[in-house]
Amino acid sequence: MGRDRAGRSEARPLRLFVAFEIPEPVRELVGDAVAPIRELHPRARWVPAENQHVTLKFLGATWPRLLRWVTEAVEGVARASEPFSSRVEGLGAFPSWRRARVLWAALDDSQGRMSAIAAELERALAAEFPPERRAFTPHLTVARFDPPVELGAVSVRARTPASEPFRVDRIVLFRSHLRRPAPIYEAVDRFPLGG
């Protein structure tokens, strides 16, 4: 056994997260809405439209031996949840418009369905993955700024995106492949809500 097992690809951790996918027309609407901000900040790290999603639980580095357990846990949460509708209803910035590190599009969760699924995933995966410390805010990340920027004035020029309602009917387990200029997200499995 001259080679270290860690050098073999099957022994390396997988970078995983659990998310909802967003329909392409909704992502296009968001892209149109933030065009004025993009013009002023072209060097920001803009998330490609195909990568925009609602993260429910970021798992990070996950050993391959845990993949089946993670899959079963996510499937169980999906089976116990019912499909629902949501819509994009505006833009926001973390931590604030005056010192923005992240530009995002807000999603309607007035009935708490997304929050409930995120909380169930936290519980189902708690044995292997530490809980998220920040409160869950359903959103699509659109851009990241380093250093932070002042977006208060330009945010007024951006259109407020308000999409038609769309159906959320599945949870997706994604694997992230870190690449430049943007990561590639591979769907490992999709789990219909309600089984």
ChimeraX attribute file (.defattr): number of C-alpha atoms within 10 A of each C-alpha:
attribute: neighborCount
match mode: 1-to-1
recipient: residues
	/A:1	4
	/A:2	4
	/A:3	7
	/A:4	8
	/A:5	11
	/A:6	10
	/A:7	9
	/A:8	9
	/A:9	10
	/A:10	12
	/A:11	13
	/A:12	14
	/A:13	16
	/A:14	20
	/A:15	18
	/A:16	23
	/A:17	21
	/A:18	25
	/A:19	20
	/A:20	21
	/A:21	19
	/A:22	21
	/A:23	14
	/A:24	12
	/A:25	12
	/A:26	18
	/A:27	22
	/A:28	12
	/A:29	16
	/A:30	25
	/A:31	18
	/A:32	14
	/A:33	21
	/A:34	23
	/A:35	14
	/A:36	16
	/A:37	20
	/A:38	19
	/A:39	9
	/A:40	11
	/A:41	15
	/A:42	9
	/A:43	12
	/A:44	18
	/A:45	16
	/A:46	18
	/A:47	18
	/A:48	16
	/A:49	17
	/A:50	14
	/A:51	18
	/A:52	22
	/A:53	20
	/A:54	21
	/A:55	21
	/A:56	25
	/A:57	21
	/A:58	18
	/A:59	21
	/A:60	14
	/A:61	15
	/A:62	18
	/A:63	14
	/A:64	16
	/A:65	11
	/A:66	12
	/A:67	15
	/A:68	10
	/A:69	13
	/A:70	21
	/A:71	16
	/A:72	13
	/A:73	16
	/A:74	23
	/A:75	23
	/A:76	18
	/A:77	23
	/A:78	24
	/A:79	15
	/A:80	12
	/A:81	20
	/A:82	16
	/A:83	14
	/A:84	16
	/A:85	15
	/A:86	19
	/A:87	19
	/A:88	25
	/A:89	18
	/A:90	18
	/A:91	23
	/A:92	21
	/A:93	23
	/A:94	14
	/A:95	12
	/A:96	16
	/A:97	19
	/A:98	14
	/A:99	16
	/A:100	21
	/A:101	21
	/A:102	22
	/A:103	26
	/A:104	21
	/A:105	25
	/A:106	21
	/A:107	20
	/A:108	19
	/A:109	18
	/A:110	9
	/A:111	11
	/A:112	11
	/A:113	18
	/A:114	24
	/A:115	17
	/A:116	14
	/A:117	20
	/A:118	22
	/A:119	18
	/A:120	20
	/A:121	22
	/A:122	18
	/A:123	15
	/A:124	17
	/A:125	17
	/A:126	12
	/A:127	9
	/A:128	12
	/A:129	16
	/A:130	12
	/A:131	16
	/A:132	14
	/A:133	6
	/A:134	6
	/A:135	8
	/A:136	15
	/A:137	16
	/A:138	22
	/A:139	23
	/A:140	26
	/A:141	23
	/A:142	25
	/A:143	21
	/A:144	20
	/A:145	17
	/A:146	11
	/A:147	9
	/A:148	17
	/A:149	17
	/A:150	15
	/A:151	20
	/A:152	14
	/A:153	11
	/A:154	14
	/A:155	19
	/A:156	11
	/A:157	13
	/A:158	16
	/A:159	17
	/A:160	19
	/A:161	20
	/A:162	19
	/A:163	17
	/A:164	12
	/A:165	14
	/A:166	15
	/A:167	12
	/A:168	20
	/A:169	19
	/A:170	21
	/A:171	25
	/A:172	24
	/A:173	25
	/A:174	23
	/A:175	22
	/A:176	18
	/A:177	14
	/A:178	11
	/A:179	8
	/A:180	7
	/A:181	10
	/A:182	13
	/A:183	14
	/A:184	16
	/A:185	18
	/A:186	14
	/A:187	15
	/A:188	15
	/A:189	14
	/A:190	20
	/A:191	19
	/A:192	17
	/A:193	19
	/A:194	15
	/A:195	15
